Amino acid sequence: MNKDEVALYMKEGSELRLESDIENIYNIGIIISKVIAKGGKLLIMGNGGSAADAQHIAAELVGRFEKERRSLPAIALHGNTSSLTAIANDYGYEHVYERQIEAFAKPGDLVIGISTSGNSKNILLAMAKAKTIGCITIGMTGKDGGKLTEVSDYMFKTNTKRTSLIQEVHIAVGHIWSKMVEDSI
């Protein structure tokens, strides 16, 4: 990457202002807080960097974000590699999250599917399963939203197609939601 490419990357990143999404970010944070307050749990999933974001958000809630408080129920579904690989082997990778949603989700729980393209088949199948169970579904994706918009009750779309910038914004929004939840308990 040369200096001009660095400047272009930084310019594109600086144009991803969240001001236009404040109301949406806030409203989703309130929904997450209400689910936790009612005794529900968060089930979070993604692939690659989005899996890392899912794990990061879950850790902020189970551990703590900025203050001491009780542990909150949040699970990143890729964390059990034995389940993940067994399901992938026996049913196919597209079912690794769907089977876990079937096992762990209850009506009133909240499922967050993170996919930069919005078209990850394993995320789409799991989100559809979550809706049939009676879960609230939140999609986090990039500019176009892909098919994830069809299976999500609520959406947060990052205004870019660049994967690295989408993931940077997703974790910032995850931190905002973590703070909102933490402040609400």
N, C-alpha and C positions, 0 to 999 in steps of 0.2 A: 504494500500500500504506500503510495507516494504522498507528498504533502497535499497535493490537490485532492486526492481521494480522501484523505483524512478530513480536510475542510468540508468536502461534500457530505461525508458521513455525519460530521458534527452538525452541519446545517440541517440535514434531514431530521436528525434527532431533536434539534432545537425547535423544529416546526411541529413536533408532536405535543402540542399543548393540551393539557387535560382540562383546561378551563371549560371547554365546550361540553365536557362529559361530567362535570361536577355533580349535577343533579342525578344522573344515572348511577354514578359511583356511590353517591350518598344513599340513594334509595335501595340499592342492592345491599349496602352495608347494614341498613336498617333491617332488611329481610333476614340476613344472616344472623344478626343479633337476636331477632325475635325467635328464630328457630332454636338457637342455643338456649334462650330464656325459657322456652317451652320444653326443654329436655331433649331436643333433637340433636342429631350429630351431623357433621359434615363428612362427606366422602368425596375425595378430590382425586382427579386422574389426569394424566397427560403422557405424552411420549417424548423421549429425549430431553431436551431442555425444558419442555413443558412438564415432564415428570419431575424434574428438579424443582420447578416452581411449585408444583403440587405438594411436594415433600416439604419445601420451605414454608409454605403457608400453613400446612398442618403442624409443623414444628412450632411456629409462632403461637398457635392456639393451645397445643398440648403442654408446651413448656411455659413460656411467657413472652410477651412482646416487649413492653416497657415497664411494667410494674408487677409486683407480687400479687398473685390472685390464684384462685383454684384452677386446676387443670381443666381444659375444655375439650370436648370430644370431637376430634378431627383425625381422619385417617387418609393417608396417601395410599391408594390401592396397589401401587407397584412395589410396595415395601416387602411383601412376602414372596421372595423369589421362588420358593418351592411351589406355591399356588400358581404363580404367574407362569412358570415353565410347564407345570403339569397341565394346566388348562390350555396353554398354547399347543402342547404336544397332543393332547387328547381331542381338543375341539377346534383348534386353529387360533392364531394370534388375534383375529378379529373378535374373539369371544372372551379374552382375558379379563376385561373389566365388567362385561355384562354378567358373567357368572358370579363375580364377587358382589355386584349390586344385588343380584338375586339372593345371595347368602346374607348380606349384612344390612341392606337398606330396609327401613320401615316407613310406613306412611308418615309424612311430616318431616322426614329427614331432608337434608339439602345435598344435592349432588352438583359438584362443579366439574365441568369438562373443559379442559384447556387444550386447544388445538390451534396452532398459528394459521393453518390453512382453513380450518373449519370443516375439513373433509376426512378426518381420520376415522376409518370404519369402526375400529374398536371403541372409540369415544362415542360415535353416533349410536351404535347398538346399545351401549350401556346407558346412554341418556334416554333412549326410547324405553328401555326396560325400567328405568327409574320412574318415568312418567306413569307407566302401567301400575307400579307399586303405590303411587301417590306421593312421590317425592317432589320437592320443588327443584327445578333444574336451572342452573346458571351456566351459560357458555361464555368462554373467554377466547377471543380469536383476533385475527387481523382484519384488515380493511373490508374485505368482501363478506366475511362471516361464513361463507360456504353453506353446506347443508346443516351445520350446527344450529343455524337460526331456526330451522324447522323443528328441532327437538328440545329447544331451550325456552323456558318460561321467561327468562330474562337474559339479556346479552350485554356483554361489554366488548366492543370492537375497537381495536387500536387502529388509528388512521394511517396505516402503512402496510405494505406487503413485505417489507424487509423483516425476516425472521428475528434477527438479533434485536432490532428495535422493538418489535412486538413483545419479545420476552422481557426486555428491560422495563417496558411499561407495565406488563402484567405483574411483575414482582412489586413494583411501586404501588399499584392498585391493591395487591394482596396485603401490603403493609398498611395501607389506609383502612382496609376492611378489618385487619387484625386489631388496629387501634380502636376502631369503632366498637367492635365486639368487646374488647377489654374494658373500654370506658363504660359500656352498658351494664356490666355485671357488678 
